[in-house]
Amino acid sequence: MKITILGAGAFGVALGGALERCGHTVFYYDPKLEGADLGRALEVAEVLFMTAPSTVVGELVIKLPKHLPLVVATKGLLSGTIFDKFTNWAVLSGATYAKDVAEGHPVEVTVTDEWVAKLFDGGQMRFDYTDDKDGVLMCGALKNVYAIEAGRRGLDRGSAKWLDYIRMAAAEMEVLLQANGARAETVHKACGVADLELTCGPESRNYQYGRSLVDGGEFQAGQTVEGLATLERIHQGELVVPERGTEILRGLLTEVVPG
């Protein structure tokens, strides 16, 4: 099958490599690359994968043909409303680092449609399922937010304080999903707690950004800090934030969001 990856960052290229190992022909389009030809990338595609940063997804989506199957693998979106005009779209999200996917290590992933998992037949990915698209998207966005706070607190992975924090953050995610029309139990899929645990550690640039806020140093990741972009969108009202059960998030909205 001919698959076009929209977003040729580390994760997009890693995902493309996994698809190629499963026998597919993969093309790439990256909106950040000068001279990139979206028209050609769409012309050859039978399936689209969205891996571009959440900050550019909105402007990219309006240019896409709505009849092609679309797999949304971008983390940082708070709902799937912008994909409503697509005939067939699904979400893929899980506890994955690009490096592990690229090197063929086993990874756990949540998908919202079984046809997505079939694209990876024979590969290293292991899947669980839910049809809660908004819930999967919210988990992928919120875990980055909570990773910023883990960095601010300087939590050591596996310590008692880290474990307590993971429990509190997961509980808040349940409250937030339920308040925004998704299912609280989605937090316990691979897209939720497992990804939260992976991201709330020093390898994560969201965690590193949180540390930089405490250390007073300038953050030099060279890439989008998805958790900060998500915080700004929540601050602008894209997510209902109940007053009870969301103390960590409300603290971040007060102390981290500019202005």
Secondary structure, DSSP 8 states (H G I E B T S, - for coil): -EEEEE--SHHHHHHHHHHHHTT-EEEEE-TTSTT--HHHHHHT-SEEEE-S-HHHHHHHHTTS-TTS-EEE--S--S-SGGGTT-SSEEEEEEE--HHHHHTT--EEEEESSHHHHHTTTTSSEEEEE-S-HHHHHHHHHHHHHHHHHHHHHT--TTSHHHHHHHHHHHHHHHHHHHHTTS-GGGGGSIIIIIHHHHHSSTTSHHHHHHHHHHHT------S--HHHHHHHHHHTTSS---SSS-HHHHHHHHHTS--
